[in-house]
Amino acid sequence: METEEQNQPPKNSYELKQEEKVRENEKRDSEKKTRRLAGRFGSYIFFAGILALIVWAVFYYMRGKIPQGLDQSRAVEIQSRDHIAVGAEHLVYNSNPPVGGWHYGQTARRNFYDEKIPDEYIIHNLEHGDVWIAYHPRISTDAKKKLKRFLYSRVIITARPENNFDISLVAWGRVDGFNLEDGEFPKERIDDFIKRYKNKGTEKVPLDQQNSFN
């Protein structure tokens, strides 16, 4: 029994060419569709990569702004916000180093100091949101070099022989202190304190460093 296909007359060359063209067009259309899909998929991957990069950058930036460790500082009551004349007497401060209280009208220039700067100048810095790193002169040269790395914006670092601890971290109304032991240097603790308490003073007017003491 012959099939319907077997009963068909043989195709001429024109018909064969037409069928070949149809097959070629279908192949081209299929290839174009595949390329379009690949292009779209590539675009999705590209934009997904850009988005992931942005998310990572934001996360890394925010991680650098957010303290990572526990807050080991303590709050201290502010005794006064009064300005006094340079050299004038006042009551004893209620913390060592002081976190606020009677202070001079001038501030101290932000820098790293190998010598002591009178507390009354630096308290004015604290009122304007600066962070004060006060170190005892007995700490090692290497520790002093490491402290210099924290001379960020709004930070002042000074020697202070009256310190109870090797290093004291001070902001308006906050203080943290610790000794350096076994060569350890608590970088994260210092960095976290600066992140938490920089720009937290009650006086929001920017400091005029041109008129600062020293």
N, C-alpha and C positions, 0 to 999 in steps of 0.2 A: 504493500500500500504506500503510495507516494504521499509525501507531506506537502502542505501548502507552499513551503519554501522551495521544494523541488519542482513544483509546477510553475514557478515564476520564470519568465524568460531571462536569459542572461543579460546582465547590465552592460550598457555601453560605456565607452571611456568617459563621456561627459558625466554620466551618473556617478561613476566611480570617483571622478575628481570632485564632484559636489559633496559626496560623502566624506571624502578626505578633508575638504575644507571645513565641513561641519565638525569633524573630529578635532581638527587643529584649533578652530575657534573655541570649542568646549575646553580644550586643553589650556589655551591662553586665558580664558575666563577663570578656569580653576587656579591657574598660577597667580593671576592678579588677585583673586580672592585670598589665596594663601599669603601673598605678600602684604595685602591690606591687614589681614589678621595678625601677621607677624609684626607689622609696623605698629598696630594698636597695642599689641602685647608689649612691644619694646618701649612704647611711650608710657604704658602703665608702670613698667619696671623702672623707667627713668624717673617718673614723678614720684613713685613710691620711695625710690632711693633719696630723692631730694627731700621729701617729707621726713624720712627717717633721719637724715642729716640735720634738718632743722630741729627736730625733737631732741636729738642728742646734744646739739649745741645749746638749746635752751636748758636742758637738764644739767649740762656741765656748767653753764653760767650760773644757774640758780644754786647748784651745789656749792659753788664758790662763794655765794652770798649767804648761805644758810649755815649756822654753826652746826658742827657735827658731834661735839661731845657734850657732857653735862656742864651746866653752869655751876662753877664752884665758888663764885663770888658771893659777897653778902651785901645787903643794903645797909646804909648808914644814914641816920637822920642829918639833914642839912641844918646847921646851926644858924647861919645867917647868909644873906646875899649882899651885905653892906660893903661898899668900897671904903678903904681906909688910906691914910697917907702912908707913903713909903717909910718904913721903920717904926710906924705907930704900934703900940702895944694892943693886944687883944686877948681874949680868953683862950685857954688851951683847946686845941682841936680834939674832937672826939674819936678820931681814928688816926692811924699811922700807916701810910701817909694820909693826909686829909683829903676828903672827897668833896669838900665845899666849905663854906664859912667866910670869914672876913678875908678880903683880898684887895690887892692894889688895883688901881685903875688901868694899868698897862698889863699886857699879856707877855708871855715868853715866846720868842720866835721858835717855830717848829724846827727841830734839828736833833742831832745826836750830840750829847754833851758828856765830856769826860769829867766835868766838875758839877758841883751842886748848884742848882738855881733856887733862889728863895721860894718856898711853897706858895707864898702869897701871889706871886706872878702866875704860877701855873694853875692855881685854883681858878683864876679868871679864864684861862684856856678851857678848863673843864666846864665852866658855866656856858661856854659857847660850843660845847659838843666835842672838844678834843679828848683823846685818850692819852693818858700819861703812863709810860713805862718807867718806873723808878727802880734802879738796880743798886745793890750795895757794891762799893768799890772793890770788895774782896773777891768778886767773881772772876773767873779766868779770862784771859785775853780772847780765847776761842769763844766763850759765851758772849762776850761783848760784840764780837764780830757777827755772831748769829743774831743778836738783838738788832743790829743795824739793818738787817733785812726787813724789819717791821716798820721802818720809817716810811709808812704810807702817808697818804693824805690824811690830815687831821690827827696825827700822832706826834708826840714829843717824847724823847727818851733822855733821861738824865741820871747821873750818879746821885746817890742820896745815902750818906753814912748813917742817918738816923733810922733807916729801915730795920724792921724786925726780921724780915726775910731777905733772901738773896734777890728776889725779884718781886715787885709789887705792881699790879695792874690796877689803874685807877681811872674812873670816869665820874661824872657828876652823880653823887649818891651811891656809888658802887666801888668795892675794892676786893681784890683777890691777891693773895700772897703765898709764896712757896719758896722752898730751898732747892738748889740743884744738887742732886745726889747721884753718885756712881756715873758721872759723865752724861747723864740723861738731860735732854733739853726738850721741854714740853711745847713744841711748836704749835700743835693743834690747840692747846689750852690758851696760848697767847692770841693766836689768830681768831679763835672763837670769841674771846672777850672783846676784841676790836670790832668784830662783826656785830656783836650784840649791842654794844654801848657807844659806838661812834655816832656822833650827831644826836645824842640824847640829852644834851644840856638844856637848861630852861631858857637861855638867851639865844634867840634864833638869828640875831644880826651877825653877818659874817665878820670874822676878825680882820682888822686892818693890820697886817703883819709889817707894814712899813713903819708903824709907830710902836712896834713891840720892843720890849726890853731885850738887850743883847742882840 
